Amino acid sequence: MNFNELYRLPGLPPVHSGLMKRLNQVIRRLGFSFELVRVPDGKKNMHTMEQRMNFYLLALCNLKYQVAGQWIELGCYTGQSAMVFQKLLDAYRPGERMILYDLFKAKYGLQADIRQELLKNFRQEGLGDPELIEGDFFDTVPASLPEKLAFVHIDCGIGGQAGKHQELVEHLLRHVYPRLSRGAMVLFMDYHDPLNTLRGQPINPGVKAACDVFFRDKEEQVYSLYGNHYSHGFMIKA
């Protein structure tokens, strides 16, 4: 399995429109060494191509090192990133299913049944139905967490006050961390470090604030990843 298969999954912004292609042709003829590209729309594109590449490489490392435990995503919405992870599981661990946690409430102006939208996306890509845990994270975590975790994606942006988001991420980490196997990986969507993140935006500063507090007395640390217009990071359990 290669990255090209994952690239074709829905959720990425279109690369170029016809008009942009023509404008880029003009730019090249004028001798300029740059081109116009589309900026991702946060209401439609949950992550960038660069982030999807990171998903692929980090998840593949997790699989190659045969880290024991369940793969989960805390905050999945319509399943754009979860489909990437499930594709890899299908290729390397057939029969294993992602467990996805969310409120499944419509936002970003999308008028749809989010739970059914996610299932439709999975089925259209030939993926079996994931296990869905619906409800407030403060109720479902730790009540519905597996005992052993290998791969966790935390993407629980709630908007609003950074303090509330920080409280939520700290809550998740308190219960996820003890269940992580050695070598397990946690990805943090929206992790933005002003000193290390390149280009991404600090749209949910509560993520880094929560990580700073939680990991200050731990041997692990969170590393920034390049995500182009968006920010994210990861840690590996020692």
N, C-alpha and C positions, 0 to 999 in steps of 0.2 A: 504494500500500500504506500502511495506517495502523496505529497502535499497537494498535487494537482486535483486529486479527487476531493479533498477537503475544501479546496478553493471554490469548487463549483457548488458547494452547499449554499442555500440562501442566507442573506443577512449582511453581505458586504455591499458597500456603495458601488454603483456602476463605475467602471474605470473612466470611460470617455463617452460623451455624446457625439453625434455627427458634427455638431458645430464646434465642439472642443477639438476634435480631430483636425478639422480644417484650420482652426486657429493655430494649432500646434505645427501644422505644416508650414503656415506662413512664418511662424516664429523661427523654425529651423532654416527656412530659406533666407531669412534675414541674418542668419549666423549666430543667433543667441543659443546658449547651451542650457536652456531650461524649457519646461513645458507646463501647461495648465493641467491640473488634476482636480477631481471633485473632492470637496470636503465632506466627510461623513455627516449624515443627518442623525443626531442623537435619538430622535423619535422613531427612526426606522432601523438604524444600524447599531446593534448593541456592542459591536467591537469593530476594529479595523483589520485590514489584511495582515498588518504587522503583528497584531495581537493574536490572530488566528495562527500565524506561523509559530509564535511562542507557545500557544496551546499545544500545537502538534509536537514540537521538539521536546517540551518538558514532559508531556504525557507519554511520549515514546520512551524517554529515559526511564520513567517510572515503570513502564511495562518491561523494558529490557532488563532492569535490575530486579524484576519480579518482587516488588514490594507487596507485602501481604495486606489484604484488607479491602473494604468496599470503596467505590468511587461515588462521591456525592457532590451535588451543587446546591448551595444555599442562596437561592434567588435565581430563578431560571427564566421567568416570564414566558416568552413564546418558544424557548428552547434553542435559540441560535447557537450559543456556545455549547450547550449540552449535546447537540447533534454531532459536533466535532469529536467530543470525548467518546460518545457512543460508537461512532464509526471506528475509532481506534480499538475500543473494546471488542467490537464485532470481529475485527481483523486479527487480533492477537489473543483474546480470551473469549471465544465464542460462547454465548449463553449467559454471560454476565451482564447485568442490567444496571444502569445508573439509577440512583435514588435522587429525586429532585424535590426540593422544598420551596414553596412559594405560597403567597396569599391567592394567587391567580385572579387578581383584580385588574380590570382594564385601566391603563394610564397612557400618557403620551398621545391622547386624542384618539386612541384605537377603540372603536366600538365593536367589541367582539367578546365571545366567551373564551377567555385566555386559556383555560384548561383544554378546551376542545381545539383551539388554535394550535397549541403545542402538540397535541396528539396528531392532528392533521399534518403538521410539518414532519414529524417523525415517520408517519406512515408513507407520506409522499416520497421520502428518501429511502424507503425500504428498510427502515429500522423498526424493531419491535417496540411495543409500548414500554416506556420507562415506569418505574414505581414512583408514584406521586404522593407527596405528603403535603396536604393543604392545611394552612393555618398560620397563626402568628408565631414567629420564631421563638418568642418567649414561652409559648405553650408546647411547640413541637420539638424544641431543643432544650434539654437532652432527651425528652421522653421517647422520641422516635429515632434516636441516633444508633447506628450499629456499634457494636463493642470495639471493632477494629477498623481503622480507616487507612487507606493507602493514598487517596487523591481527593482533595477538597478544593472546590472553587467557591469562594465567597464573593457574591455579587448582589449585595442586598441594599443598593442605593434606595433610599426612601425619600430623598429630597428634604427640604425644610432645614431644621436646625442641625448644625454639625454635632452638637452635644448629644442629641438623641441618636444620631447615626453612630457616634463613637460608643455610646452605651450598648447599642445592639451588637456591634462587632466585638466588643470586649466580652459580652455574654456568649457569643458563639465561640470565641477562642477559648474561654474557660472550660467549655465542655468538649470541644473538638480536640484540643491539644493533648489531653491525657489518653485519648483513643488512637492517636497517630502511631503507626508502626515506625520502626527505625527506617529512615530513608523516605518516609511519606512526605508528600508535597502539598503545600497549601498555596493557592493562587489568590491574590487579592485584587479584584477589579477596583479601579479608581485610586490605587495607592500612588500618591504623588509626593515625591521628595524634592523640594525646591533646589536642593544642592546637587541632586543626581539625575532627576528625571529630565529627559530631553524632549522638549516640544509639547508634551502632554499638558493637560489643563487640570487644576486643582478643584474639580467640580464637587468632590465629596471629601473634604479635608478630615472628616471624622475617621476615615479609614486609617490614615497614617497616625493620627492622634491615638487611636486605639492600639495600634501595633507598637507605638513608642512606649505606651504604658505597660502593655502586656509582656513585651519581650525585654524590658530593661533589666530583669533579673534572671533571664534565660540565656542559655549558651547559643541559641540560634539567633539569627538576625534576618531581617527582610531586605531583599535586594530589589532594586528598581529594574524594570524592563522597558525597552523601547517599544512604544505603541503608537508612534506617530502622533495623531491628534488626541489620542486618549492615553490615560496613564494606568499602569498596573505594576504589580510586583509579586514576589514569591519567597517562600522559605522552605527549607528541608529539615525534617526532624532529625536531630543528632542521635 
